[in-house]
Amino acid sequence: MRSLARSWTTDLKGRDIRVNTISPGVVPTEDYSNEQKMSDNDIASYAERVSAEIPAGRVVTAADIADALIFLVSDSSTYIRGIDLIVDGGMTRVYAGKN
C-alpha cells in the first residue's frame, strides 16, 4: 500500500489528488476475539503487556486512527502527499531494532 501511495501520488499530481497511507500500531479490536479467539481478559492482558513497550504508554485506539485520518483529509495537510503516517505511539521509531 505504501508503494502504491507513492506511485499514485506521482501519477495523480496534476489532478490535485492527495494519496497517503496510515499504518496503525497495536489496536485491540473485536477481531482479537473473533479471529484470534482471545477472551476479553486475554485482550486486556495483551494490551497491558504491549503498552509497556510503547512510548505513549498505551495501545492505539480507533479514535487515534480517526484523528490521524481527519488530519490527512483536512486542509491542514494539503502539502502532505505520498507519506505513510505511522500511528503507533512511537513504537516502531523508538524501539525499531531493539532486542
DSSP file with accessible surface (Angstrom, degrees, kcal/mol):
  #  RESIDUE AA STRUCTURE BP1 BP2  ACC     N-H-->O    O-->H-N    N-H-->O    O-->H-N    TCO  KAPPA ALPHA  PHI   PSI    X-CA   Y-CA   Z-CA
    1    1 A M     >        0   0  152      0, 0.0     4,-2.5     0, 0.0     5,-0.2   0.000 360.0 360.0 360.0 -41.0    0.0    0.0    0.0
    2    2 A R  H  >  +     0   0  131      1,-0.2     4,-2.1     2,-0.2     5,-0.2   0.910 360.0  48.6 -60.7 -41.8    2.8    2.4    0.8
    3    3 A S  H  > S+     0   0   71      1,-0.2     4,-2.5     2,-0.2    -1,-0.2   0.909 110.9  50.2 -65.2 -40.7    4.4    1.8   -2.6
    4    4 A L  H  > S+     0   0   73      2,-0.2     4,-3.5     1,-0.2     5,-0.3   0.906 108.0  53.9 -63.6 -40.5    1.0    2.3   -4.3
    5    5 A A  H  X S+     0   0    2     -4,-2.5     4,-2.0     1,-0.2    -2,-0.2   0.920 110.5  46.3 -60.5 -42.7    0.6    5.6   -2.4
    6    6 A R  H  X S+     0   0  135     -4,-2.1     4,-1.5     2,-0.2    -1,-0.2   0.927 115.6  45.7 -66.0 -43.3    3.9    6.9   -3.6
    7    7 A S  H  X S+     0   0   56     -4,-2.5     4,-2.6     1,-0.2    -2,-0.2   0.935 113.7  48.0 -65.6 -45.5    3.2    5.8   -7.2
    8    8 A W  H  X S+     0   0  110     -4,-3.5     4,-2.6     1,-0.2    -1,-0.2   0.839 105.0  60.6 -65.9 -32.4   -0.3    7.2   -7.2
    9    9 A T  H  < S+     0   0   26     -4,-2.0     4,-0.4    -5,-0.3    -1,-0.2   0.933 110.7  40.8 -59.1 -43.6    1.0   10.5   -5.8
   10   10 A T  H >< S+     0   0   88     -4,-1.5     3,-1.0     1,-0.2     4,-0.3   0.941 116.5  48.9 -68.4 -46.0    3.2   10.9   -8.8
   11   11 A D  H 3< S+     0   0  122     -4,-2.6     3,-0.3     1,-0.2    -2,-0.2   0.819 118.5  38.8 -64.1 -32.9    0.5    9.7  -11.2
   12   12 A L  T ><>S+     0   0   36     -4,-2.6     3,-2.1    -5,-0.2     5,-1.1   0.309  79.4 110.6-103.1   9.5   -2.2   12.0   -9.8
   13   13 A K  G X 5S+     0   0  156     -3,-1.0     3,-0.9    -4,-0.4    -1,-0.2   0.826  77.0  53.9 -59.5 -32.3   -0.1   15.1   -9.1
   14   14 A G  G 3 5S+     0   0   79     -4,-0.3    -1,-0.3    -3,-0.3    -2,-0.1   0.603 104.4  56.1 -77.4  -9.4   -1.8   17.1  -11.9
   15   15 A R  G < 5S-     0   0  182     -3,-2.1    -1,-0.2     2,-0.2    -2,-0.2   0.359 106.8-119.8-102.4   1.2   -5.3   16.4  -10.5
   16   16 A D  T < 5 +     0   0  119     -3,-0.9     2,-0.5    -4,-0.3    -3,-0.1   0.870  63.3 146.8  59.4  38.1   -4.7   17.8   -7.0
   17   17 A I      < -     0   0   75     -5,-1.1     2,-0.4    -8,-0.1    -1,-0.2  -0.932  37.3-150.0-105.7 124.8   -5.5   14.4   -5.5
   18   18 A R        -     0   0   66     -2,-0.5     2,-0.4    -3,-0.1    63,-0.1  -0.800  10.5-168.7 -96.4 135.8   -3.5   13.5   -2.4
   19   19 A V        +     0   0   22     -2,-0.4    63,-2.7   -14,-0.2     2,-0.3  -0.990  18.7 150.2-127.1 123.3   -2.7    9.9   -1.6
   20   20 A N        -     0   0   35     -2,-0.4     2,-0.3    62,-0.2    64,-0.2  -0.929  28.9-139.1-140.9 165.1   -1.3    8.8    1.8
   21   21 A T  E     -a   84   0A  20     62,-2.6    64,-3.1    -2,-0.3     2,-0.4  -0.902   5.6-143.7-125.3 159.0   -1.5    5.7    4.0
   22   22 A I  E     -a   85   0A  43     -2,-0.3    64,-0.2    62,-0.2    62,-0.0  -0.991   7.7-164.8-121.1 129.4   -1.9    5.2    7.7
   23   23 A S  E     -a   86   0A  30     62,-2.5    64,-2.4    -2,-0.4     2,-0.1  -0.937  16.4-156.0-113.3 107.0    0.0    2.4    9.5
   24   24 A P  E     -a   87   0A  73      0, 0.0    64,-0.2     0, 0.0     3,-0.1  -0.423   4.9-138.2 -81.2 156.6   -1.6    1.7   12.9
   25   25 A G        -     0   0   21     62,-2.2     2,-0.5     1,-0.2    63,-0.1   0.169  65.3 -26.9 -83.5-146.9    0.2    0.2   15.8
   26   26 A V        +     0   0   18     62,-0.2    34,-2.0     1,-0.1    -1,-0.2  -0.565  65.7 175.9 -73.8 115.6   -1.4   -2.4   18.1
   27   27 A V        -     0   0   27     -2,-0.5     2,-0.4    32,-0.2    34,-0.1  -0.885  22.1-146.5-124.3  95.3   -5.2   -1.7   18.0
   28   28 A P        +     0   0   38      0, 0.0     2,-0.2     0, 0.0    34,-0.2  -0.506  35.1 161.6 -64.3 117.1   -7.2   -4.3   20.1
   29   29 A T    >>  -     0   0   51     -2,-0.4     3,-1.9    32,-0.1     4,-0.6  -0.715  58.6 -83.8-125.6-178.8  -10.4   -4.7   18.2
   30   30 A E  H >> S+     0   0  130      1,-0.3     4,-2.9    -2,-0.2     3,-0.6   0.741 119.5  74.0 -62.1 -19.7  -13.2   -7.3   18.1
   31   31 A D  H 3>>S+     0   0   81      1,-0.2     4,-2.6     2,-0.2     5,-1.5   0.800  84.6  65.4 -64.2 -28.0  -11.1   -9.3   15.6
   32   32 A Y  H <45S+     0   0   45     -3,-1.9     6,-2.1     3,-0.2    -1,-0.2   0.907 112.7  32.7 -60.4 -39.7   -8.9  -10.3   18.5
   33   33 A S  H <X5S+     0   0   39     -4,-0.6     4,-0.5    -3,-0.6    -2,-0.2   0.893 125.8  43.2 -83.0 -38.5  -11.8  -12.2   20.0
   34   34 A N  H  <5S+     0   0   84     -4,-2.9    -3,-0.2     2,-0.1    -2,-0.2   0.950 130.1  20.4 -71.4 -51.9  -13.3  -13.2   16.6
   35   35 A E  T  <5S+     0   0  136     -4,-2.6    -3,-0.2    -5,-0.2    -2,-0.1   0.847 133.5  37.1 -89.0 -40.2  -10.3  -14.2   14.6
   36   36 A Q  T  4<S-     0   0  134     -5,-1.5    -3,-0.2    -4,-0.2    -2,-0.1   0.498  97.0-132.2 -91.2  -8.2   -7.7  -14.9   17.4
   37   37 A K     <  +     0   0  166     -4,-0.5     2,-0.3    -6,-0.3    -4,-0.2   0.836  49.5 158.3  59.7  36.1  -10.2  -16.5   19.8
   38   38 A M        -     0   0   44     -6,-2.1    -1,-0.2    -7,-0.1    -2,-0.1  -0.716  37.9-128.4 -91.0 142.2   -8.9  -14.3   22.6
   39   39 A S     >  -     0   0   54     -2,-0.3     4,-2.6     1,-0.1     5,-0.2  -0.352  29.7-103.7 -77.9 167.8  -11.1  -13.7   25.7
   40   40 A D  H  > S+     0   0  129      1,-0.2     4,-2.4     2,-0.2     5,-0.2   0.894 125.5  50.9 -59.2 -38.6  -11.7  -10.1   26.9
   41   41 A N  H  > S+     0   0  132      2,-0.2     4,-2.5     1,-0.2    -1,-0.2   0.892 109.0  50.6 -65.8 -40.4   -9.2  -10.9   29.7
   42   42 A D  H  > S+     0   0   86      2,-0.2     4,-2.6     1,-0.2    -2,-0.2   0.913 111.3  48.4 -62.7 -42.0   -6.6  -12.1   27.3
   43   43 A I  H  X S+     0   0   23     -4,-2.6     4,-2.9     2,-0.2     5,-0.2   0.932 112.6  47.7 -65.0 -45.3   -7.0   -9.0   25.1
   44   44 A A  H  X S+     0   0   57     -4,-2.4     4,-2.4     1,-0.2    -2,-0.2   0.912 113.1  48.7 -62.9 -41.0   -6.7   -6.7   28.2
   45   45 A S  H  X S+     0   0   61     -4,-2.5     4,-2.4     2,-0.2    -2,-0.2   0.920 112.4  48.1 -65.0 -43.8   -3.6   -8.6   29.4
   46   46 A Y  H  X S+     0   0   68     -4,-2.6     4,-2.8     2,-0.2     5,-0.3   0.936 111.6  49.8 -61.8 -47.0   -2.0   -8.4   25.9
   47   47 A A  H  X S+     0   0   16     -4,-2.9     4,-2.3     1,-0.2    -2,-0.2   0.911 111.7  48.8 -60.8 -39.9   -2.7   -4.7   25.6
   48   48 A E  H  X S+     0   0  152     -4,-2.4     4,-1.0    -5,-0.2    -1,-0.2   0.927 112.7  47.7 -65.9 -43.2   -1.2   -4.1   29.1
   49   49 A R  H >< S+     0   0  149     -4,-2.4     3,-0.6     1,-0.2     4,-0.4   0.933 115.2  44.5 -63.9 -45.0    1.9   -6.1   28.3
   50   50 A V  H >< S+     0   0   22     -4,-2.8     3,-2.0     1,-0.2     4,-0.5   0.874 103.1  66.2 -69.2 -35.0    2.4   -4.4   24.9
   51   51 A S  H >< S+     0   0   20     -4,-2.3     3,-1.1     1,-0.3     6,-0.3   0.814  90.2  65.0 -58.3 -29.7    1.7   -0.9   26.4
   52   52 A A  T << S+     0   0   78     -4,-1.0    -1,-0.3    -3,-0.6    -2,-0.2   0.765 104.3  46.1 -65.1 -22.9    4.9   -1.2   28.5
   53   53 A E  T <  S+     0   0   96     -3,-2.0    -1,-0.3    -4,-0.4    -2,-0.2   0.460  95.1  89.0 -96.7  -4.8    6.9   -1.2   25.2
   54   54 A I  S X  S-     0   0    7     -3,-1.1     3,-2.3    -4,-0.5    36,-0.1  -0.843  72.0-142.3 -99.5 124.3    5.1    1.7   23.6
   55   55 A P  T 3  S+     0   0   62      0, 0.0    35,-0.2     0, 0.0    -1,-0.1   0.834 103.1  58.3 -54.0 -33.0    6.5    5.2   24.4
   56   56 A A  T 3  S-     0   0   58     33,-1.1    33,-0.1     2,-0.2    34,-0.1   0.651 109.8-127.2 -71.9 -13.6    2.9    6.6   24.6
   57   57 A G  S <  S+     0   0   49     -3,-2.3     2,-0.3    -6,-0.3    -6,-0.1   0.561  77.1  59.1  81.8   9.5    2.3    4.1   27.3
   58   58 A R  S    S-     0   0  117     -8,-0.1    -2,-0.2    -7,-0.1    -1,-0.2  -0.980  85.6 -93.7-158.1 165.4   -0.9    2.6   25.8
   59   59 A V        -     0   0   21     -2,-0.3     2,-0.2     1,-0.1   -32,-0.2  -0.355  52.6 -90.8 -78.4 164.8   -2.1    0.8   22.7
   60   60 A V        -     0   0    7    -34,-2.0     2,-0.3    -2,-0.1    -1,-0.1  -0.494  39.6-148.8 -75.2 145.8   -3.7    2.7   19.8
   61   61 A T     >  -     0   0   59     -2,-0.2     4,-1.7   -34,-0.1     3,-0.3  -0.730  27.9-111.1-109.5 164.4   -7.4    3.3   19.8
   62   62 A A  H  > S+     0   0   76     -2,-0.3     4,-2.7     1,-0.2     5,-0.2   0.871 120.6  58.2 -60.2 -33.7   -9.8    3.6   16.9
   63   63 A A  H  > S+     0   0   58      1,-0.2     4,-2.6     2,-0.2    -1,-0.2   0.875 101.6  54.4 -64.7 -36.8  -10.1    7.3   17.9
   64   64 A D  H  > S+     0   0   37     -3,-0.3     4,-1.8     2,-0.2    -1,-0.2   0.915 110.8  45.4 -61.3 -42.8   -6.4    7.8   17.4
   65   65 A I  H  X S+     0   0   40     -4,-1.7     4,-2.5     2,-0.2    -2,-0.2   0.919 111.9  51.8 -67.0 -43.0   -6.6    6.4   13.9
   66   66 A A  H  X S+     0   0   43     -4,-2.7     4,-3.0     1,-0.2    -2,-0.2   0.909 107.6  52.7 -61.0 -41.7   -9.7    8.5   13.2
   67   67 A D  H  X S+     0   0  101     -4,-2.6     4,-2.2     2,-0.2    -1,-0.2   0.910 110.1  48.1 -61.2 -41.5   -7.8   11.7   14.4
   68   68 A A  H  X S+     0   0   14     -4,-1.8     4,-2.4     2,-0.2    -1,-0.2   0.919 112.8  48.5 -64.4 -42.1   -4.9   10.9   12.0
   69   69 A L  H  X S+     0   0   95     -4,-2.5     4,-1.9     2,-0.2    -2,-0.2   0.922 109.0  52.5 -64.4 -43.1   -7.3   10.3    9.1
   70   70 A I  H  X S+     0   0  105     -4,-3.0     4,-0.8     1,-0.2    -1,-0.2   0.911 109.6  50.2 -60.2 -41.5   -9.2   13.6    9.9
   71   71 A F  H >< S+     0   0   80     -4,-2.2     3,-1.0     1,-0.2     6,-0.3   0.948 109.1  51.2 -60.2 -47.3   -5.9   15.4    9.8
   72   72 A L  H 3< S+     0   0   14     -4,-2.4    -1,-0.2     1,-0.3    -2,-0.2   0.803 114.0  43.1 -65.3 -28.2   -4.9   13.8    6.4
   73   73 A V  H 3< S+     0   0   98     -4,-1.9    -1,-0.3    -5,-0.1    -2,-0.2   0.527 100.7  93.6 -93.6  -3.0   -8.2   14.8    4.8
   74   74 A S  S X< S-     0   0   34     -3,-1.0     3,-1.5    -4,-0.8    -3,-0.0  -0.336  90.1-109.6 -85.0 168.2   -8.2   18.3    6.2
   75   75 A D  G >  S+     0   0  139      1,-0.3     3,-1.1     2,-0.2     4,-0.1   0.661 111.5  75.6 -68.0 -15.3   -6.9   21.5    4.7
   76   76 A S  G 3  S+     0   0  100      1,-0.2    -1,-0.3    -5,-0.1     3,-0.2   0.650  98.5  44.1 -70.5 -13.5   -4.1   21.4    7.3
   77   77 A S  G X  S+     0   0    1     -3,-1.5     3,-2.1    -6,-0.3    -1,-0.2   0.083  70.3 123.5-119.3  26.8   -2.4   18.6    5.3
   78   78 A T  T <  S+     0   0   68     -3,-1.1    -1,-0.1     1,-0.3    -2,-0.1   0.738  78.2  49.0 -63.8 -20.3   -2.7   19.9    1.8
   79   79 A Y  T 3  S+     0   0  220     -3,-0.2     2,-0.6    -4,-0.1    -1,-0.3   0.315  89.6  96.5-101.1   9.7    1.1   19.8    1.3
   80   80 A I    <   +     0   0   51     -3,-2.1     2,-0.4    -8,-0.1    -3,-0.1  -0.878  49.9 157.3-102.3 118.8    1.4   16.2    2.6
   81   81 A R        +     0   0   82     -2,-0.6   -61,-0.2   -63,-0.1   -63,-0.1  -1.000  53.0   9.6-145.7 138.9    1.5   13.7   -0.2
   82   82 A G  S    S+     0   0   16    -63,-2.7     2,-0.2    -2,-0.4   -62,-0.2   0.710  87.5 135.1  72.3  22.5    2.7   10.1   -0.6
   83   83 A I        -     0   0   62    -64,-0.3   -62,-2.6   -78,-0.1     2,-0.6  -0.614  54.1-136.2-101.8 162.9    3.5    9.5    3.0
   84   84 A D  E     -a   21   0A  37     -2,-0.2     2,-0.8   -64,-0.2   -62,-0.2  -0.966  21.4-152.5-112.8 108.5    2.9    6.7    5.4
   85   85 A L  E     -a   22   0A  52    -64,-3.1   -62,-2.5    -2,-0.6     2,-0.7  -0.760   7.8-151.1 -86.0 111.2    1.7    8.1    8.7
   86   86 A I  E     -a   23   0A  46     -2,-0.8     2,-0.7   -64,-0.2     3,-0.1  -0.769  13.5-174.7 -88.3 116.6    2.6    5.7   11.4
   87   87 A V  E     +a   24   0A  26    -64,-2.4   -62,-2.2    -2,-0.7   -27,-0.1  -0.792  42.2 116.1-113.4  81.7    0.2    6.0   14.3
   88   88 A D  S >  S-     0   0    7     -2,-0.7     3,-1.3   -64,-0.2   -62,-0.2   0.166  87.3-100.9-137.4  18.3    1.7    3.6   16.9
   89   89 A G  T 3  S-     0   0   34      1,-0.2   -33,-1.1    -3,-0.1   -32,-0.2   0.695  80.3 -59.8  69.3  17.3    2.6    5.8   19.8
   90   90 A G  T 3> S+     0   0   23    -35,-0.2     4,-2.4    -4,-0.1     5,-0.5   0.460 101.2 130.7  91.7   2.9    6.2    5.9   18.8
   91   91 A M  H <> S+     0   0   48     -3,-1.3     4,-2.0     1,-0.2     5,-0.1   0.925  72.7  38.9 -59.5 -50.0    6.7    2.1   19.0
   92   92 A T  H  > S+     0   0   56      1,-0.2     4,-0.6     2,-0.2    -1,-0.2   0.855 120.0  45.0 -74.5 -31.8    8.4    1.4   15.6
   93   93 A R  H  4 S+     0   0  186      2,-0.2    -1,-0.2     1,-0.1    -2,-0.2   0.874 121.8  35.1 -79.2 -37.5   10.5    4.6   15.6
   94   94 A V  H  < S+     0   0   93     -4,-2.4    -3,-0.2     1,-0.1    -2,-0.2   0.885 129.3  31.6 -84.3 -39.3   11.8    4.3   19.1
   95   95 A Y  H >< S+     0   0   71     -4,-2.0     3,-2.2    -5,-0.5    -3,-0.2   0.317  79.7 135.3-106.4   9.5   12.1    0.6   19.5
   96   96 A A  T 3< S+     0   0   74     -4,-0.6     3,-0.1     1,-0.3    -4,-0.1  -0.377  84.2   4.7 -59.9 125.8   12.9   -0.5   15.9
   97   97 A G  T 3  S+     0   0   73      1,-0.3     2,-0.3    -2,-0.1    -1,-0.3   0.443  92.7 143.8  80.8  -0.5   15.7   -3.0   16.1
   98   98 A K    <         0   0  119     -3,-2.2    -1,-0.3     1,-0.0    -3,-0.1  -0.545 360.0 360.0 -74.3 130.9   15.7   -3.1   19.9
   99   99 A N              0   0  198     -2,-0.3    -1,-0.0    -3,-0.1    -3,-0.0  -0.939 360.0 360.0-122.3 360.0   16.4   -6.6   21.2
